[in-house]
Amino acid sequence: MEYSLMTKLAAECVGTAILMIFGNGAVADVDLEGTKGHHSGWLTIAMGYGFGVMFPVLMFGGVSGAHINPAMTLGQAVIGIFPWSQVLPYILAQLVGAALGQLVVYACYFPHYRMTKDPSPILGTFCTTDASGSLVNYFINEFFGTLVLVLGALCCLQGPWGSRGLAAASIVVGLIVWGLVTSLGGPTGPGLNPARDLVPRFLHWILPVPNKGDSRWREAWIPVVAPIIGAIVGAVIFKVLFAA
């Protein structure tokens, strides 16, 4: 069944919002003061992001492809498996979805934002930073993380077994994200998704969050540019080596 473009855009918007609610919601639960999950650990965050990708792909993979990530959209367009005419509408829908999802997190955790005095965990519920303070490491981590994500997702969803069982492939994609957050999450978060970082960072900048500190715009280009380049490289590797 072929869905209309508007239905596809709605799926991308809602799917990206769900990603934000599960992923950044898990960060807020772990890092903000006074929550029932405070200090519950990195595995909670990894699970949140894994489920935050898995569920939208299960829900909307058959509708829009469930890219829920501008880097994924651009990577697929570069290798010719997604129309360029739909790239901009998809990305705009993903950006709107990221804003909606982050606003839900902000609303649900509002009392805990007020309790938290340290600006670092507050910023972490919105966007990524490099734990070592290295912009080079920031770029490298986001590049390779997104490369692995896009290559893995395309192999699963576009390969012979995945195309015959999209539900099973969608679960594996969620597990890839879960694994990436546990393995490459230490240096930067990670972001792996320009919408997941840029839009929440903007909301961090404009929302009245007490003790929020700096939004760190000087480095904000990295979790946008590095995932896009990583996604394109990952998609090209898939096309050259593994596409039927």
SEKOL-604658 format. One record per residue (C-alpha): residue number from 1; x negated, y negated, z. Coordinates in nm, 4 decimals. Each point is the difference from the previous one (the first is absolute). Example, Ala and Ser with C-alpha at 12.3 -4.5 7.8 and 13.67 -1.06 7.14 Angstrom:
2
+-----+----------+----------+----------+
!   n !        x !        y !        z !
+-----+----------+----------+----------+
!   1 !  -1.2300 !   0.4500 !   0.7800 !
!   2 !  -0.1370 !  -0.3440 !  -0.0660 !
+-----+----------+----------+----------+
//
This chain:
244
+-----+----------+----------+----------+
!   n !        x !        y !        z !
+-----+----------+----------+----------+
!   1 !   0.0000 !   0.0000 !   0.0000 !
!   2 !  -0.1325 !  -0.3433 !  -0.0940 !
!   3 !   0.0800 !  -0.2783 !   0.2449 !
!   4 !   0.0370 !  -0.3669 !  -0.0838 !
!   5 !  -0.2913 !  -0.2331 !   0.0642 !
!   6 !   0.1931 !  -0.1711 !   0.2787 !
!   7 !   0.0537 !   0.3336 !   0.1748 !
!   8 !  -0.3691 !   0.0785 !  -0.0365 !
!   9 !  -0.0928 !  -0.3380 !   0.1456 !
!  10 !   0.2368 !   0.0533 !   0.2913 !
!  11 !  -0.1700 !   0.3348 !   0.0650 !
!  12 !  -0.3441 !  -0.1612 !  -0.0063 !
!  13 !   0.1140 !  -0.2752 !   0.2350 !
!  14 !   0.1662 !   0.2311 !   0.2515 !
!  15 !  -0.2786 !   0.2570 !  -0.0263 !
!  16 !  -0.2687 !  -0.2566 !   0.0733 !
!  17 !   0.2031 !  -0.1340 !   0.2915 !
!  18 !   0.0195 !   0.3517 !   0.1435 !
!  19 !  -0.3767 !   0.0358 !  -0.0372 !
!  20 !  -0.0503 !  -0.3182 !   0.2008 !
!  21 !   0.2485 !   0.0976 !   0.2698 !
!  22 !  -0.1598 !   0.3405 !   0.0557 !
!  23 !  -0.3621 !  -0.1059 !  -0.0457 !
!  24 !  -0.0296 !  -0.3419 !   0.1582 !
!  25 !   0.2699 !   0.0991 !   0.2466 !
!  26 !  -0.2279 !   0.2776 !   0.1204 !
!  27 !  -0.2870 !  -0.2481 !   0.0362 !
!  28 !   0.2236 !  -0.2297 !   0.2052 !
!  29 !   0.1091 !   0.2893 !   0.2206 !
!  30 !  -0.3607 !   0.0958 !   0.0755 !
!  31 !  -0.1629 !  -0.3426 !   0.0268 !
!  32 !   0.2514 !  -0.2426 !   0.1482 !
!  33 !   0.0379 !  -0.0387 !   0.3744 !
!  34 !   0.2886 !   0.1597 !   0.1840 !
!  35 !   0.1212 !   0.2426 !  -0.2662 !
!  36 !   0.0814 !   0.3605 !   0.0878 !
!  37 !  -0.2695 !   0.1107 !  -0.2455 !
!  38 !  -0.2694 !  -0.2399 !   0.1175 !
!  39 !  -0.3469 !   0.1572 !  -0.0368 !
!  40 !   0.1515 !   0.3216 !  -0.1400 !
!  41 !  -0.2845 !   0.0122 !  -0.2498 !
!  42 !  -0.1097 !  -0.0060 !  -0.3604 !
!  43 !   0.1838 !   0.3207 !  -0.0913 !
!  44 !   0.3285 !  -0.1770 !   0.0703 !
!  45 !  -0.0959 !  -0.2683 !  -0.2510 !
!  46 !  -0.1161 !   0.2544 !  -0.2578 !
!  47 !   0.3248 !   0.1899 !   0.0346 !
!  48 !   0.1995 !  -0.3209 !  -0.0414 !
!  49 !  -0.1692 !  -0.0845 !  -0.3282 !
!  50 !   0.0161 !   0.3583 !  -0.1241 !
!  51 !   0.3731 !   0.0169 !   0.0621 !
!  52 !   0.0342 !  -0.3561 !  -0.1289 !
!  53 !  -0.1186 !   0.1190 !  -0.3396 !
!  54 !   0.1521 !   0.3476 !   0.0080 !
!  55 !   0.3588 !  -0.1056 !   0.0630 !
!  56 !   0.0247 !  -0.2660 !  -0.2744 !
!  57 !  -0.1558 !   0.2389 !  -0.2515 !
!  58 !   0.2542 !   0.2648 !   0.0987 !
!  59 !   0.2835 !  -0.2526 !  -0.0103 !
!  60 !  -0.0893 !  -0.1944 !  -0.3126 !
!  61 !  -0.2572 !   0.2004 !  -0.1938 !
!  62 !   0.2716 !   0.1103 !  -0.2421 !
!  63 !   0.1356 !  -0.3539 !  -0.0316 !
!  64 !  -0.2954 !  -0.2349 !  -0.0466 !
!  65 !  -0.3017 !   0.2245 !   0.0460 !
!  66 !  -0.0344 !  -0.1485 !   0.3495 !
!  67 !  -0.3210 !  -0.1865 !  -0.0684 !
!  68 !   0.0607 !  -0.2244 !   0.3068 !
!  69 !  -0.3449 !  -0.1427 !  -0.0723 !
!  70 !  -0.1099 !  -0.2548 !  -0.2646 !
!  71 !  -0.3313 !   0.1806 !  -0.0368 !
!  72 !   0.1804 !   0.3217 !  -0.0926 !
!  73 !   0.2180 !  -0.1863 !  -0.2490 !
!  74 !  -0.2997 !  -0.1634 !  -0.1669 !
!  75 !  -0.2001 !   0.3219 !  -0.0035 !
!  76 !   0.2773 !   0.1873 !  -0.1758 !
!  77 !   0.0485 !  -0.2813 !  -0.2511 !
!  78 !  -0.3704 !  -0.0048 !  -0.0872 !
!  79 !  -0.0004 !   0.3690 !  -0.0936 !
!  80 !   0.3249 !  -0.0299 !  -0.1956 !
!  81 !   0.2456 !   0.1941 !   0.2159 !
!  82 !   0.1950 !  -0.3077 !   0.1122 !
!  83 !   0.1295 !  -0.2821 !  -0.2236 !
!  84 !  -0.1764 !  -0.3348 !   0.0325 !
!  85 !   0.3337 !  -0.1752 !  -0.0446 !
!  86 !   0.1083 !   0.1268 !   0.3425 !
!  87 !  -0.3222 !  -0.0701 !   0.1890 !
!  88 !   0.0822 !  -0.3527 !   0.1156 !
!  89 !   0.3590 !   0.0813 !   0.1062 !
!  90 !  -0.1242 !   0.3045 !   0.1936 !
!  91 !  -0.2683 !  -0.2016 !   0.1782 !
!  92 !   0.2437 !  -0.2765 !   0.0914 !
!  93 !   0.2435 !   0.2579 !   0.1401 !
!  94 !  -0.2811 !   0.1574 !   0.2027 !
!  95 !  -0.1042 !  -0.3393 !   0.1400 !
!  96 !   0.3560 !  -0.0777 !   0.1050 !
!  97 !   0.0309 !   0.3442 !   0.1584 !
!  98 !  -0.3226 !  -0.0504 !   0.1927 !
!  99 !   0.1340 !  -0.3274 !   0.1376 !
! 100 !   0.3309 !   0.1548 !   0.1031 !
! 101 !  -0.1662 !   0.2954 !   0.1677 !
! 102 !  -0.2465 !  -0.2177 !   0.1901 !
! 103 !   0.2819 !  -0.2254 !   0.1173 !
! 104 !   0.1792 !   0.3061 !   0.1381 !
! 105 !  -0.3163 !   0.0941 !   0.1931 !
! 106 !  -0.0314 !  -0.3549 !   0.1291 !
! 107 !   0.3635 !  -0.0079 !   0.1123 !
! 108 !  -0.0130 !   0.3406 !   0.1705 !
! 109 !  -0.3242 !  -0.0753 !   0.1857 !
! 110 !   0.0647 !  -0.3679 !   0.0692 !
! 111 !  -0.0137 !   0.0304 !   0.3822 !
! 112 !  -0.3264 !   0.1915 !  -0.0246 !
! 113 !  -0.1582 !  -0.2619 !  -0.2242 !
! 114 !   0.0773 !  -0.2490 !   0.2754 !
! 115 !  -0.1591 !   0.2284 !   0.2626 !
! 116 !  -0.3224 !   0.0520 !  -0.1968 !
! 117 !  -0.2713 !  -0.2570 !   0.0679 !
! 118 !  -0.2803 !   0.1409 !  -0.2137 !
! 119 !   0.0271 !  -0.1261 !  -0.3625 !
! 120 !  -0.1866 !   0.3001 !  -0.1462 !
! 121 !   0.2716 !   0.2645 !   0.0523 !
! 122 !   0.2630 !  -0.2504 !  -0.1070 !
! 123 !  -0.1777 !  -0.0549 !  -0.3314 !
! 124 !  -0.0407 !   0.3764 !  -0.0395 !
! 125 !   0.3766 !   0.0454 !  -0.0069 !
! 126 !   0.0120 !  -0.2227 !  -0.3073 !
! 127 !  -0.3138 !   0.0616 !  -0.2068 !
! 128 !  -0.3433 !   0.1598 !  -0.0165 !
! 129 !  -0.3458 !  -0.1192 !   0.1038 !
! 130 !  -0.3436 !   0.1606 !  -0.0065 !
! 131 !  -0.0964 !   0.1396 !   0.3396 !
! 132 !  -0.3698 !  -0.0735 !  -0.0553 !
! 133 !   0.0567 !  -0.3488 !  -0.1369 !
! 134 !  -0.1575 !   0.0916 !  -0.3339 !
! 135 !   0.1727 !  -0.1243 !  -0.3133 !
! 136 !  -0.2015 !   0.2460 !  -0.2083 !
! 137 !   0.1131 !   0.2923 !   0.2139 !
! 138 !   0.3553 !  -0.1342 !  -0.0125 !
! 139 !  -0.0073 !   0.0119 !  -0.3810 !
! 140 !  -0.1666 !   0.3413 !  -0.0203 !
! 141 !   0.2469 !   0.1601 !   0.2402 !
! 142 !   0.3087 !  -0.1411 !  -0.1692 !
! 143 !  -0.1359 !   0.0906 !  -0.3438 !
! 144 !  -0.0763 !   0.3638 !   0.0743 !
! 145 !   0.3078 !   0.0517 !   0.2160 !
! 146 !   0.2320 !  -0.1183 !  -0.2747 !
! 147 !  -0.1909 !   0.1937 !  -0.2646 !
! 148 !   0.0547 !   0.3230 !   0.1932 !
! 149 !   0.3639 !  -0.0867 !   0.0684 !
! 150 !   0.0865 !  -0.0710 !  -0.3638 !
! 151 !  -0.1980 !   0.2936 !  -0.1383 !
! 152 !   0.1571 !   0.2354 !   0.2529 !
! 153 !   0.3521 !  -0.1329 !  -0.0521 !
! 154 !  -0.0212 !   0.0217 !  -0.3793 !
! 155 !  -0.1446 !   0.3517 !   0.0098 !
! 156 !   0.2821 !   0.1088 !   0.2284 !
! 157 !   0.2915 !  -0.1784 !  -0.1660 !
! 158 !  -0.1085 !   0.0204 !  -0.3652 !
! 159 !  -0.1614 !   0.3447 !   0.0047 !
! 160 !   0.1770 !   0.3195 !  -0.1060 !
! 161 !   0.1068 !   0.1246 !   0.3445 !
! 162 !   0.0906 !  -0.3456 !   0.1282 !
! 163 !   0.2171 !  -0.0908 !  -0.2962 !
! 164 !   0.1957 !   0.3215 !   0.0565 !
! 165 !   0.0406 !  -0.0617 !   0.3724 !
! 166 !   0.0030 !  -0.3723 !   0.0675 !
! 167 !   0.1188 !   0.0406 !   0.3586 !
! 168 !  -0.2972 !   0.2182 !   0.0913 !
! 169 !  -0.2368 !  -0.2345 !  -0.1842 !
! 170 !   0.1476 !  -0.2981 !   0.1862 !
! 171 !  -0.0723 !   0.1663 !   0.3338 !
! 172 !  -0.3592 !   0.0604 !  -0.1064 !
! 173 !  -0.0379 !  -0.3661 !  -0.0986 !
! 174 !   0.1113 !  -0.0969 !   0.3490 !
! 175 !  -0.2576 !   0.2377 !   0.1438 !
! 176 !  -0.2681 !  -0.1592 !  -0.2196 !
! 177 !   0.0809 !  -0.3384 !   0.1550 !
! 178 !   0.0051 !   0.1512 !   0.3480 !
! 179 !  -0.3414 !   0.1530 !  -0.0638 !
! 180 !  -0.1424 !  -0.3182 !  -0.1476 !
! 181 !   0.1053 !  -0.2065 !   0.3008 !
! 182 !  -0.1682 !   0.2482 !   0.2336 !
! 183 !  -0.3160 !   0.0299 !  -0.2119 !
! 184 !  -0.0499 !  -0.3487 !  -0.1484 !
! 185 !   0.2167 !  -0.1967 !   0.2378 !
! 186 !  -0.2777 !  -0.0826 !   0.2423 !
! 187 !  -0.1731 !  -0.2766 !  -0.1975 !
! 188 !   0.3014 !  -0.2005 !  -0.1244 !
! 189 !   0.3357 !   0.1510 !   0.0882 !
! 190 !   0.0172 !   0.0826 !  -0.2907 !
! 191 !   0.2277 !  -0.2060 !  -0.2274 !
! 192 !  -0.0175 !   0.1839 !  -0.3361 !
! 193 !   0.2818 !  -0.2239 !  -0.1201 !
! 194 !  -0.0082 !  -0.3736 !  -0.0872 !
! 195 !   0.3654 !  -0.0505 !   0.0970 !
! 196 !  -0.0517 !   0.1658 !   0.3384 !
! 197 !  -0.2728 !  -0.2544 !   0.0856 !
! 198 !   0.0629 !  -0.3267 !  -0.1844 !
! 199 !   0.3657 !  -0.0578 !   0.0835 !
! 200 !  -0.0245 !   0.0920 !   0.3698 !
! 201 !  -0.3107 !  -0.2189 !   0.0296 !
! 202 !   0.2047 !  -0.2906 !  -0.1365 !
! 203 !   0.2742 !   0.0749 !   0.2527 !
! 204 !  -0.2599 !   0.0085 !   0.2771 !
! 205 !  -0.1036 !  -0.3464 !  -0.1138 !
! 206 !   0.3500 !  -0.1534 !   0.0007 !
! 207 !   0.1881 !   0.1850 !   0.2744 !
! 208 !   0.0115 !  -0.1466 !   0.3531 !
! 209 !  -0.1986 !   0.2766 !   0.1681 !
! 210 !  -0.1595 !  -0.1069 !   0.3316 !
! 211 !  -0.3754 !   0.0598 !   0.0325 !
! 212 !  -0.0224 !   0.1178 !  -0.3613 !
! 213 !  -0.3316 !  -0.1606 !  -0.0808 !
! 214 !  -0.1432 !  -0.0330 !  -0.3498 !
! 215 !   0.1518 !   0.1721 !  -0.3050 !
! 216 !  -0.3502 !   0.0454 !  -0.1483 !
! 217 !   0.0776 !  -0.1226 !  -0.3497 !
! 218 !  -0.3711 !  -0.0121 !  -0.0892 !
! 219 !   0.0007 !   0.3771 !  -0.0434 !
! 220 !   0.3601 !   0.0446 !  -0.1154 !
! 221 !  -0.1031 !   0.0538 !  -0.3631 !
! 222 !  -0.1791 !   0.3254 !   0.0832 !
! 223 !   0.3023 !   0.2190 !   0.0899 !
! 224 !   0.1656 !  -0.1301 !  -0.3179 !
! 225 !  -0.2829 !   0.0309 !  -0.2525 !
! 226 !  -0.1763 !   0.3118 !   0.1303 !
! 227 !   0.3150 !   0.2204 !  -0.0009 !
! 228 !   0.0896 !  -0.1145 !  -0.3512 !
! 229 !  -0.3457 !   0.0877 !  -0.1346 !
! 230 !  -0.0027 !   0.3263 !   0.1962 !
! 231 !   0.3439 !   0.0931 !  -0.1325 !
! 232 !  -0.1024 !  -0.0661 !  -0.3592 !
! 233 !  -0.3148 !   0.2096 !   0.0377 !
! 234 !   0.1964 !   0.2802 !   0.1666 !
! 235 !   0.2629 !  -0.0083 !  -0.2753 !
! 236 !  -0.2672 !   0.0064 !  -0.2721 !
! 237 !  -0.1693 !   0.2994 !   0.1629 !
! 238 !   0.3362 !   0.1775 !   0.0021 !
! 239 !   0.0625 !  -0.0866 !  -0.3639 !
! 240 !  -0.3429 !   0.1061 !  -0.1212 !
! 241 !  -0.0443 !   0.3180 !   0.2046 !
! 242 !   0.3374 !   0.1353 !   0.1027 !
! 243 !   0.2896 !  -0.1365 !  -0.2070 !
! 244 !   0.1623 !   0.2551 !  -0.2268 !
+-----+----------+----------+----------+
//
